[in-house]
């Protein structure tokens, strides 16, 4: 069992989860999720936009792990934002996953307030009905979060944002910390980019007898983030989680922080992406 973070709604969530982005082929996704669960992951993250909810659900059912021991997340696809369309899309996701309830539902991208506010209202309805335990968002920047909270007075438990050593979203992360919103890091390794080849990362990997990916994932956890690494290779799925037997020093953390490069994203800017249905 991995260490957990406390969410502000009373639930706990493992400090690392398994992401399924780009695991589109059914058997590849199924085998990766099975490897993750067999390797000790209890948190699986998917999304309607990933086109793999069926494979994720099948792997969960076949794993033999009791449902209450797993933490399952999916996300609302952008074209489904809006009150009634959200309710319909949620039912469809649950049918594909084959689950009776969802641990966490996220608005995948904010768009405009005219899109995400009625969507959030539908999320709260589903939560009140007991169909979702926790509600959160993805790719929301500080100003999106402020608008959402001001409108409903309900603070999301999670904000899943792009985060890696080349991109520190300090303004959003500071706001989340102030409001007890747990940060989840998507693309925590910047999709295996040149960040893994940085000398400081390689030096730390040698010091601790770890690989470079494990060093970066440990860096995320020590910053209080929840990384969501993904891989189709079972051996990599397992090694990514082997980050809880060492600790980086304050100086080593600062050295990784110093790698940040302004506006270096591998995904879209939330202020520019999917603004309309």
C-alpha positions as CSV (number, residue, x, y, z in Angstrom):
1,X,0.0,0.0,0.0
2,X,1.3,3.4,-0.9
3,X,1.2,6.4,1.5
4,X,-1.9,8.6,1.1
5,X,-2.9,12.2,1.0
6,X,-6.0,13.5,2.9
7,X,-8.5,15.1,0.7
8,X,-10.5,18.0,2.3
9,X,-13.8,16.1,1.9
10,X,-12.6,13.3,4.2
11,X,-11.4,10.7,1.7
12,X,-7.8,9.5,1.3
13,X,-6.0,9.1,-2.0
14,X,-2.7,7.3,-2.7
15,X,0.3,9.6,-3.3
16,X,0.8,8.1,-6.7
17,X,-1.7,6.9,-9.3
18,X,-1.6,5.1,-12.6
19,X,-2.4,7.2,-15.7
20,X,-3.9,5.7,-18.9
21,X,-3.5,8.6,-21.4
22,X,-2.7,7.3,-24.9
23,X,-3.3,3.6,-23.8
24,X,-6.0,3.4,-26.5
25,X,-5.6,-0.2,-27.8
26,X,-7.8,-2.4,-25.6
27,X,-5.4,-5.1,-24.8
28,X,-2.5,-2.7,-24.2
29,X,-4.6,-0.7,-21.8
30,X,-6.1,-3.8,-20.1
31,X,-2.7,-5.4,-19.5
32,X,-1.1,-2.1,-18.3
33,X,-3.9,-1.5,-15.7
34,X,-3.7,-5.2,-14.6
35,X,0.0,-4.8,-14.2
36,X,-0.5,-1.6,-12.2
37,X,-3.1,-3.2,-9.8
38,X,-1.0,-6.4,-9.5
39,X,2.0,-4.2,-8.6
40,X,0.2,-2.4,-5.8
41,X,-1.5,0.6,-7.4
42,X,-4.9,1.2,-6.1
43,X,-5.6,4.4,-8.0
44,X,-6.4,4.4,-11.7
45,X,-7.0,7.5,-13.8
46,X,-8.8,7.5,-17.1
47,X,-11.0,9.9,-19.1
48,X,-13.8,9.6,-21.7
49,X,-11.4,11.4,-24.1
50,X,-8.9,8.6,-23.7
51,X,-11.3,6.1,-25.4
52,X,-10.3,3.3,-22.9
53,X,-12.9,3.4,-20.2
54,X,-14.1,-0.1,-21.2
55,X,-10.6,-1.6,-21.0
56,X,-10.0,0.1,-17.6
57,X,-13.3,-1.2,-16.2
58,X,-12.6,-4.7,-17.4
59,X,-9.1,-4.8,-15.9
60,X,-10.5,-3.5,-12.6
61,X,-13.2,-6.3,-12.5
62,X,-10.7,-9.0,-13.5
63,X,-8.1,-7.9,-11.0
64,X,-9.8,-9.6,-8.1
65,X,-9.3,-6.6,-5.9
66,X,-12.3,-5.5,-3.9
67,X,-13.9,-2.4,-5.4
68,X,-13.8,-0.5,-2.1
69,X,-10.0,-0.8,-2.1
70,X,-9.6,1.0,-5.4
71,X,-9.8,4.7,-6.2
72,X,-11.1,5.2,-9.8
73,X,-11.1,8.6,-11.6
74,X,-12.5,9.5,-15.0
75,X,-13.1,12.9,-16.6
76,X,-15.9,14.6,-18.5
77,X,-15.1,15.0,-22.2
78,X,-15.1,18.6,-23.5
79,X,-18.1,18.3,-25.9
80,X,-20.3,17.1,-23.0
81,X,-19.9,20.2,-20.8
82,X,-23.2,21.7,-19.7
83,X,-25.8,20.5,-17.1
84,X,-27.9,18.0,-18.9
85,X,-25.1,16.8,-21.2
86,X,-22.9,16.1,-18.1
87,X,-25.5,14.0,-16.5
88,X,-25.9,11.9,-19.7
89,X,-22.2,11.6,-20.2
90,X,-21.7,10.4,-16.6
91,X,-24.1,7.6,-17.1
92,X,-22.4,6.6,-20.3
93,X,-19.0,6.6,-18.6
94,X,-20.3,4.4,-15.8
95,X,-21.7,2.0,-18.3
96,X,-18.4,1.7,-20.0
97,X,-16.5,1.3,-16.7
98,X,-19.1,-1.1,-15.4
99,X,-19.0,0.6,-11.9
100,X,-21.8,1.4,-9.4
101,X,-20.1,4.6,-8.2
102,X,-17.1,6.7,-9.0
103,X,-14.4,7.8,-6.6
104,X,-13.5,11.0,-8.4
105,X,-15.0,12.8,-11.4
106,X,-13.1,15.7,-13.0
107,X,-14.0,18.4,-15.5
108,X,-11.3,17.7,-18.1
109,X,-10.8,21.3,-19.3
110,X,-12.4,24.5,-18.1
111,X,-13.3,26.4,-21.2
112,X,-15.4,29.5,-20.4
113,X,-17.5,30.0,-17.2
114,X,-20.6,29.5,-19.3
115,X,-19.4,25.9,-19.9
116,X,-17.8,24.9,-16.6
117,X,-20.3,26.4,-14.1
118,X,-23.4,24.4,-15.2
119,X,-21.1,21.4,-15.5
120,X,-20.0,21.9,-11.9
121,X,-23.7,22.1,-10.8
122,X,-24.3,18.7,-12.4
123,X,-21.2,17.3,-10.7
124,X,-22.6,18.5,-7.3
125,X,-26.0,16.8,-8.1
126,X,-24.3,13.5,-8.9
127,X,-22.3,13.8,-5.7
128,X,-25.4,14.5,-3.6
129,X,-27.0,11.4,-5.1
130,X,-24.0,9.3,-3.9
131,X,-22.9,8.4,-7.4
132,X,-19.6,10.3,-7.1
133,X,-17.6,10.4,-3.8
134,X,-15.3,13.3,-4.7
135,X,-15.5,16.1,-7.3
136,X,-12.7,17.9,-8.9
137,X,-11.3,19.6,-11.9
138,X,-8.4,19.3,-14.4
139,X,-6.4,22.0,-16.1
140,X,-8.0,24.8,-14.1
141,X,-5.8,27.8,-13.5
142,X,-6.2,30.1,-10.5
143,X,-8.8,32.4,-12.1
144,X,-10.9,29.4,-13.2
145,X,-10.8,28.1,-9.6
146,X,-11.8,31.4,-8.2
147,X,-14.8,31.7,-10.5
148,X,-15.9,28.2,-9.7
149,X,-15.6,28.6,-5.9
150,X,-17.2,32.1,-5.9
151,X,-20.2,30.8,-7.8
152,X,-21.0,27.7,-5.7
153,X,-18.9,27.9,-2.5
154,X,-17.7,24.3,-3.1
155,X,-14.0,23.8,-3.4
156,X,-12.8,21.0,-5.7
157,X,-10.8,18.4,-3.9
158,X,-8.4,17.9,-6.8
159,X,-6.9,20.0,-9.6
160,X,-5.1,17.8,-12.2
161,X,-2.6,20.0,-14.1
162,X,0.4,19.6,-16.3
163,X,3.4,19.6,-14.0
164,X,7.1,18.6,-14.4
165,X,10.5,20.1,-13.8
166,X,10.2,22.3,-16.8
167,X,6.8,23.7,-15.8
168,X,6.1,24.9,-12.3
169,X,2.6,26.5,-12.2
170,X,3.4,28.4,-9.0
171,X,0.4,30.8,-9.0
172,X,-2.1,27.9,-9.4
173,X,-0.3,25.6,-7.0
174,X,0.0,28.3,-4.3
175,X,-3.8,28.9,-4.6
176,X,-4.5,25.2,-4.4
177,X,-2.3,24.8,-1.3
178,X,-4.1,27.8,0.4
179,X,-7.5,26.2,-0.4
180,X,-6.5,22.6,0.4
181,X,-6.9,21.5,-3.2
182,X,-4.7,18.5,-3.9
183,X,-2.6,18.9,-7.0
184,X,-2.3,15.9,-9.4
185,X,0.5,16.1,-11.9
186,X,-0.2,14.9,-15.4
187,X,2.8,14.3,-17.7
188,X,4.9,14.3,-14.5
189,X,7.9,13.1,-16.6
190,X,7.2,15.4,-19.5
191,X,6.4,12.3,-21.6
192,X,9.9,11.0,-21.4
193,X,11.5,14.1,-22.8
194,X,15.0,15.6,-22.4
195,X,14.2,16.4,-18.8
196,X,15.3,12.8,-18.0
197,X,18.7,13.6,-19.5
198,X,19.5,16.6,-17.4
199,X,22.8,16.2,-15.6
200,X,21.3,17.0,-12.1
201,X,18.7,14.3,-12.6
202,X,21.3,11.8,-13.7
203,X,23.6,12.6,-10.8
204,X,20.8,12.1,-8.3
205,X,19.8,8.8,-9.9
206,X,23.4,7.6,-9.4
207,X,23.5,8.8,-5.8
208,X,20.3,7.0,-4.8
209,X,20.6,4.0,-7.1
210,X,17.4,4.9,-8.9
211,X,16.5,5.7,-12.5
212,X,15.9,9.3,-13.6
213,X,12.1,8.9,-13.7
214,X,12.0,7.7,-10.1
215,X,14.0,10.8,-9.1
216,X,11.4,13.1,-10.7
217,X,8.4,11.3,-9.3
218,X,10.0,11.5,-5.9
219,X,10.4,15.2,-6.4
220,X,6.7,15.6,-7.2
221,X,5.7,13.7,-4.0
222,X,8.0,15.7,-1.8
223,X,6.3,18.9,-3.2
224,X,3.0,17.5,-2.2
225,X,1.9,16.7,-5.7
226,X,0.3,13.4,-6.8
227,X,2.0,12.2,-10.0
228,X,0.2,10.1,-12.5
229,X,2.9,8.3,-14.5
230,X,1.7,5.8,-17.2
231,X,3.4,3.2,-19.2
232,X,2.4,0.2,-21.4
233,X,5.5,-1.7,-20.1
234,X,4.7,-3.8,-17.0
235,X,8.2,-3.5,-15.6
236,X,8.1,0.3,-16.0
237,X,4.7,0.4,-14.3
238,X,6.3,-1.2,-11.2
239,X,9.5,0.8,-11.1
240,X,7.6,4.1,-11.3
241,X,6.0,3.3,-8.0
242,X,9.3,2.4,-6.2
243,X,9.9,5.9,-4.9
244,X,9.0,5.7,-1.2
245,X,12.3,4.3,0.2
246,X,14.5,7.4,-0.2
247,X,14.2,11.2,0.3
248,X,15.7,14.1,-1.6
249,X,17.4,16.8,0.4
250,X,16.2,20.4,0.4
251,X,19.2,21.4,-1.8
252,X,18.5,18.6,-4.3
253,X,14.8,19.6,-4.5
254,X,15.9,23.2,-5.2
255,X,18.3,22.0,-7.9
256,X,15.4,20.3,-9.7
257,X,13.2,23.3,-9.2
258,X,15.8,25.4,-11.0
259,X,15.2,23.5,-14.2
260,X,11.9,25.2,-14.9
261,X,11.6,27.0,-18.2
262,X,8.9,29.6,-18.6
263,X,5.8,28.5,-20.6
264,X,7.3,25.1,-21.4
265,X,4.3,22.9,-21.9
266,X,3.8,19.6,-23.7
267,X,0.1,20.1,-23.7
268,X,-2.3,23.0,-24.5
269,X,-2.6,26.2,-22.5
270,X,-5.9,26.0,-20.6
271,X,-6.7,29.6,-21.4
272,X,-6.6,28.7,-25.1
273,X,-7.8,25.1,-25.4
274,X,-11.4,23.9,-25.8
275,X,-13.0,27.2,-25.1
276,X,-16.2,26.2,-26.8
277,X,-18.2,23.0,-27.2
